[in-house]
Amino acid sequence: MKKLILTALMLGSATGVAQAQSYRQTATGVLVTPATGPSASVELSVHGTGIVHVVALPKGQKIAARAPSLMVPNPPATGAFTVVEAKGHVVVKAQKATADVDLSTGQVTFLDPDGHVLLGESGAPQFRPTTVDGKHYVSISQQFNRGTDEGVYGLGQHQNSQMDYNGEDVELAQHNMDIAVPFVVSTKGYGLLWDNDGISRFGNPKPYALVGEDMSVTSDGKPGWKAEYFLDGKPVVTQQEATIDYQFLNDQSKWPEAAKAKTVAATGGQNTAGNAVQKQTVIWSGDVMPDATGVHKFQLYGSSYYKVYVDGKLMLDRWRQNWNPWFANFEVPLVKGKPAAIRVEWEPNAGYIALLHNDPLPAPDRHSVWMTSDVAQAKDYWFVPGSTMDNVIAGYRQLTGKAEMMPKWAYGFWQSRQRYDTSKEITDVVAKYRELAIPLDNIVLDWRYWRDDDWGGHRFDPTRFPDPKGLIDQVHDNHANFMISVWPKFYPTTDTYKELAAKGLVYQGNIKQGNKDWVGIGYQSTFYDPYAPEGRSIFWKQIEQRLARFGVDAWWADASEPDMHSNLSIAERIDTMGPTAMGPAAEFFNSYPLMNARAFYDGWTAYKPDVRPFLLTRSGFGGLQRYGAAIWSGDVASRWYDLRAQISAGVNASLSGIPNWTHDIGGFALEDRFSTKTPTAADLEEWRELNLRWFQFGAFSPLFRSHGEAPYREIYEISPEGSPMRESMVWYDKLRYRLMPYIYTIGADTYMKDGSIMRGMVMDFPTDAKVRKINDQYLFGDAFLVAPVTDYKARSRSVYFPGNTQWYDFSTGKAYRGGDSVKVDAPYERMPLFVRAGAVVPMGPVTQWVDQHRDAPLTIAVYAGANGQFSLYEDDGRSLAYKMGASSRIPMTYDDSKGTLTIGARHGAGWKDMPATRTIRIKWVVPGKPVTDDNAFDAEVTYTGAAVTIGKRR
C-alpha cells in the first residue's frame, strides 16, 4: 500500500497536478506531501527507540524503482511513537528522538529528548535528473547543520591524516587504499547513514576540477602552465599545457614523444617498478588567478616522487609507488585577483599526476554536514540517535548488523609477505618462529600460488605446492592458522569462469576494453557478479571444492573494490563493473566489497556452521561487520607520512562501525632505495627504524599483521639478531600476547556490547575541543592511550593527556595529569604508551599462540587514582557457541578509596575446556612502579568462581 501511495504522489507531480500541503500517519511513521519545494513526498519511518528513516522522492521526475537497501536489509522493527500536528509542522516523537517536519517545505529536523537540535536539514534537497544505462535517476545533494561546530567522524577509511571531518571534503569512491562508508557520527550525539551505494561526496558537493579548467593559469604571459621535460637532467621539451593531467592510464598518450624515457613501465606496463635507464623529470610552473577570496582547497593526485610549492613555500613532498597514485590535500589562502605562483616538480617513472582544485565555500557551508550522490532514486538516509558516540555506533549496528565475533587467534600475530613461492617457505617460516620462541598465530599465503595462466581457477600450482593438505596440516601441527588470498577475478580460459559465464554471472567490460593484467605475458580477466545470489553461491562452491577442503582457516579477499585494472578513469571503471544483477554499475559502485564478503560469509557458515568465519577484505562498505569481515588499509607506501596517516584511517574506520581493522606493518611498497639488495647504511637504518615504529603501532592495532613487498618482513629477517630492533619487536609481540585477556575481551565486546577496539579520543572526551585537533593519538580499548612515533629519529614527542584523570606511562610508571600537553620520551625501543588511572587490565603470561595454556595464571594490573572496573570475557575462541551463551564473565571492580579489588562471581553458561579454578595475581600500579616484564605481583588468590576481595594495595 505504501509503495502505491508513493507512486501515485510521484505520478501526480509528474503530470502537473497541484499538491496540497498534507500528511498522513502510517503504521511506521508519517507520509508528508509538502506544499512547496522539490520533494513530491517525504516519508519518515520509526525503527526501534528512535532511529528514523527518511525518504524524499523528487517532484516531476521519472525515476527507476527504488532498489532494496544493501546496507540495511533488516532494520529494527517499528517502535512506539506519537504523531502531533502544530503550527504547520508534524512532529513524530519516539523514546530517544523527535523528528519535526515542516509541512510547507518537507524539511526535517531531529531533536534529542530535551528538545535540542541534533541534526537539521539546511534548505531543500537538490535533485537533478540523470540517465544511467537507459534508466532515469537523479543526483541528490542535501546539506545539514549549516554553520556547525560539531566534530564529525567516520566515512570509512581515508589516507589524509584527518581525524575530524568538519570543514573537509571527502570523496566516497572505493579505491585500493580508500574505503567508502557513507556514515558519520557526531560529537552532538547522532549518526547519519546516507543510504546510497554509488559515488558520493561529503562536504563540497562540487567535484574537484583540474587547475586550469576552473581557475585560470598563465606562465610567462601565456595561457596555461609552462611544462619543462628533462631526461637525465637535460631539457628535451618545453611547452604550454592547459592543465597538469596524467591522471589515468589513457592520459599517458599525451606524453611528448621526445620526453619518453627508455623504461619498461613507461611503455605501458602495469604494477611494475619501472626499469628506467633514463631519469625523467617534469616541472610545471604557472601563476593561478583566484576568482574568490578565501581558503582554496587543492589536491595533488600523484605517484612516484613529487613536490609542490606555492609562492616558494613547500606544500607537499611525497612518494608513492608508481602504479598506485592517490590524493594529497593542501590548502592555500588566496585573494581574488591576486595571482599565486605554483610549481610542481615530478619524477614520473611511469607514474601518474594531476593537480585539482575547488573554490572556497562560505564559512557556514564549509562547516556543515553535506552529503551528495551522483546516482540515486531518492533522498534516502537514516538518523541514529545516541547520547554518546558509542551509543550511536550501537544504533548503527542495530541498522546494519552486529559485528560478528572474530576467532581468538585473529588477535594474535600474523606473518605474511608478498609472497611465499612454495610450501616449504611457509612451513619454514612457522618453524622458525617456533624455534626462536617468537609468538605467532597466523601465516598468510598471498596471491599467485596458482599457475600464471590459471588466475581464478582456485588451484595450487602443483610444482610449488604439490600437497596443499599436507602443507596446511603441517601449519596446524605447529599450532598456527592458515589464511589464503582469493580474488573475485577470473581468466576467461578457466573452467570456473566458464561456469559463471554460462549463466551471465561475469562482467564483460574489462574484456571488451582489451585490458590485460601485469602477470607474465599479460592476460585478459574480469570479475564475477556478487549481486546475483547464484553468483555468490557458485563463487563459494568453487572455493569450497578447491581450497576450503584442504583445511583453510581464513580468507583474504584482495582487490575487492573491485580493482579490475589499475588507473582507469571512473567512467572506465564503471564500464568494467556491470551491469550487475541488481542494476547499473554506477548505482552500486561502492557496494561490491559488501556483496563479495557476503559470498564468503554465507558459504563458510553453511560449510562449517560451528566455526567462526573470518575474512580480511581490502575494501568495505556499510554493514560489512555483519559478515565476519575485517578490513585493511591497502597497498600503502612505506614512508613516514603514510605511517602517520594510518592512525586516523584506523580510528575513522572504527567510528564507521567496522571494529576489526589492520594495515601492512612497514607499508606495502618501497622506494628503490629501500628495496635494493645493497641499500646504503643510511637508508637501511631508516628502513629498519620505520619498520620498528610501524611494528610498535601495529601491536596496538585491532589486528596485528606484518606484510609487504621485499625485503622479507619476518621479525628474524628484518631485524639483526641481538639488535635493539629485534629486542623491541619481540618485546612488543610478547606484550601483545601478555595483554591477550584484555584484547580478546575488548574484541568480544564489539559483538557483546557493540563496542570499539581502536577508539578516537573524542569518543571518551567529546567535550574536550583539543582532542579534535589531534590526528596521531588514540585509545586502545578504554584503558590505553597510544601515541605512535611517526618521525624519523624522533626520540621524544608531544602527547596530550585528555580528561581530568591521571595517566601512567606503561613502561616507567610516571604519572601525568589530564589536560596537559607534555613532551615525553620516545626511545628507539619504546612507543609512548599510557594507561588511565582506574584501569583494571588483565594480563597473562607470554605464550607462543593464543590459548596455549588456557589455565595459565592471570595478572590483574590495577592502576590507582580512580575507581575502575573490567569484565573479563572468555570462551572457546573458535566456535559459534558463544551465541548460545557458552562463555563466561569475571567482573572486577576497583575501589580507589579503599584500595581494594573485588573479583566478582563468575557468570555465564561456561564453555568447552573452561578451567574450574584460576590463579589470579594482583599488581597494584602506583606512580613509579609499573608492571614489569615478568608480571611481578603483590597478591595472589585461587579463584574458584566465587566472589573474592583482595586487600589494600601497599
C-alpha positions, 0 to 999 in steps of 0.5 A: 500500500505504501509503495502505491501511495508513493507512486501515485504522489510521484505520478501526480507531480509528474503530470502537473497536478497541484499538491496540497500541503498534507500528511498522513500517519502510517503504521511506521511513521508519517507520509508528508506531501509538502506544499512547496519545494522539490520533494513530491513526498517525504516519508519518515519511518520509526525503527526501534527507540528512535532511529528514523528513516527518511525518504524524499522522492523528487517532484516531476521526475521519472525515476527507476524503482527504488532498489532494496537497501544493501546496507540495511536489509533488516532494520529494527522493527517499528517502535512506539511513537506519537504523531502531533500536528502544530503550527504547520509542522508534524512532529513524530516523537519516539523514546530517544528522538523527535523528528519535526517536519515542516509541512510547507517545505518537507524539511526535517529536523531531529531533536534529542529528548530535551528538545535540542537540535541534533541534526537539521536539514539546511534548505531543500534537497537538490535533485537533478535528473540523470540517465544511467544505462537507459534508466532515469535517476537523479543526483541528490545533494542535501546539506545539514547543520549549516554553520556547525561546530560539531566534530564529525567522524567516520566515512570509512577509511581515508589516507589524509591524516584527518581525524575530524571531518568538519570543514573537509571534503571527502570523496566516497569512491572505493579505491585500493587504499580508500574505503567508502562508508557513507556514515558519520557520527557526531560529537552532538550525539547522532549518526547519519547513514546516507543510504546510497551505494554509488559515488558520493561526496561529503562536504563540497558537493562540487567535484574537484576540477583540474587547475586550469579548467576552473581557475585560470593559469598563465606562465610567462604571459601565456595561457596555461602552465609552462611544462619543462621535460628533462631526461637525465637532467637535460631539457628535451621539451618545453611547452604550454599545457592547459592543465597538469593531467596524467591522471589515468592510464589513457592520459599517458598518450599525451606524453611528448614523444621526445620526453619518453624515457627508455623504461619498461613501465613507461611503455605501458606496463602495469604494477611494475617498478619501472626499469628506467635507464633514463631519469625523467623529470617534469616541472610545471610552473604557472601563476593561478588567478583566484576568482574568490577570496578565501581558503582554496582547497587543492589536491595533488593526485600523484605517484612516484616522487613529487613536490609542490610549492606555492609562492616558494613555500613547500606544500607537499613532498611525497612518494608513492609507488608508481602504479598506485597514485592517490590524493594529497590535500593542501590548502592555500589562502588566496585573494581574488585577483591576486595571482599565486605562483605554483610549481610542481616538480615530478619524477614520473617513472611511469607514474601518474599526476594531476593537480585539482582544485575547488573554490572556497565555500562560505564559512557556514557551508564549509562547516556543515554536514553535506552529503551528495550522490551522483546516482540515486532514486531518492533522498534516502538516509537514516538518523541514529540517535545516541547520547554518546558516540558509542551509543550511536555506533550501537544504533548503527549496528542495530541498522546494519548488523552486529559485528560478528565475533572474530576467532581468538587467534585473529588477535594474535600475530600474523606473518605474511609477505608478498609472497611465499613461492612454495610450501616449504617457505611457509612451513619454514617460516612457522618453524622458525618462529617456533624455534626462536620462541617468537609468538605467532598465530597466523601465516598468510599465503598471498596471491599467485600460488596458482599457475600464471595462466590459471588466475581464478581457477582456485588451484595450487600450482602443483610444482610449488605446492604439490600437497596443499593438505599436507602443507596446511596440516603441517601449519596446524601441527605447529599450532598456527592458522592458515589464511589464503588470498582469493580474488573475485577475478577470473581468466576467461580460459578457466573452467570456473569462469566458464561456469559463471559465464554460462549463466551471465554471472561475469562482467564483460567490460574489462574484456571488451576494453582489451585490458590485460593484467601485469602477470607474465605475458599479460592476460585478459580477466574480469570479475564475477557478479556478487549481486546475483545470489547464484553468483555468490553461491557458485563463487563459494562452491568453487572455493569450497571444492578447491581450497576450503577442503584442504583445511583453510582457516581464513580468507583474504579477499584482495582487490575487492573494490573491485580493482579490475585494472589499475588507473582507469578513469571512473567512467572506465571503471564503471564500464568494467563493473556491470551491469550487475544483477541488481542494476547499473554499475554506477548505482552500486559502485561502492557496494561490491566489497559488501556483496563479495564478503557476503559470498564468503560469509554465507558459504563458510557458515553453511560449510562449517556452521560451528566455526567462526568465519573470518575474512580480511577484505581490502575494501568495505562498505556499510554493514560489512561487520555483519559478515565476519569481515575485517578490513585493511588499509591497502597497498600503502607506501612505506614512508613516514607520512603514510605511517602517520596517516594510518592512525586516523584511517584506523580510528575513522574506520572504527567510528564507521562501525567496522571494529576489526581493522589492520594495515601492512606493518612497514607499508606495502611498497618501497622506494628503490632505495629501500628495496635494493639488495645493497641499500646504503647504511643510511637508508637501511637504518631508516628502513629498519627504524620505520619498520620498528615504529610501524611494528610498535603501532601495529601491536596496538592495532585491532589486528596485528599483521606484518606484510609487504613487498621485499625485503622479507618482513619476518621479525628474524629477517628484518631485524639483526639478531641481538639488535635493539630492533629485534629486542623491541619487536619481540618485546612488543609481540610478547606484550601483545600476547601478555595483554591477550585477556584484555584484547580478546575481551575488548574484541568480544565486546564489539559483538557483546556490547557493540563496542570499539577496539581502536577508539578516537579520543573524542569518543571518551572526551567529546567535550574536550575541543583539543582532542579534535585537533589531534590526528596521531593519538588514540585509545586502545580499548578504554584503558590505553592511550597510544601515541605512535612515533611517526618521525624519523629519529624522533626520540621524544614527542608531544602527547596530550593527556585528555580528561581530568584523570591521571595517566601512567606511562606503561613502561616507567610508571610516571604519572601525568595529569589530564589536560596537559600537553607534555613532551615525553620520551620516545626511545628507539625501543619504546612507543609512548604508551599510557594507561588511565588511572582506574584501569583494571587490565588483565594480563597473562603470561607470554605464550607462543599462540593464543590459548596455549595454556588456557589455565595459565595464571592471570595478572590483574594490573590495577592502576590507582587514582580512580575507581575502575572496573573490567569484565573479563570475557572468555570462551572457546575462541573458535566456535559459534557457541558463544551465541548460545551463551557458552562463555563466561564473565569475571567482573572486577571492580576497583575501589580507589578509596579503599584500595581494594579489588573485588573479583566478582562471581563468575557468570555465564553458561561456561564453555568447552575446556573452561578451567574450574579454578584460576590463579589470579595475581594482583599488581597494584600500579602506583606512580613509579612502579609499573608492571614489569616484564615478568608480571611481578605481583603483590597478591595472589588468590585461587579463584574458584568462581566465587566472589573474592576481595583482595586487600589494600594495595601497599 
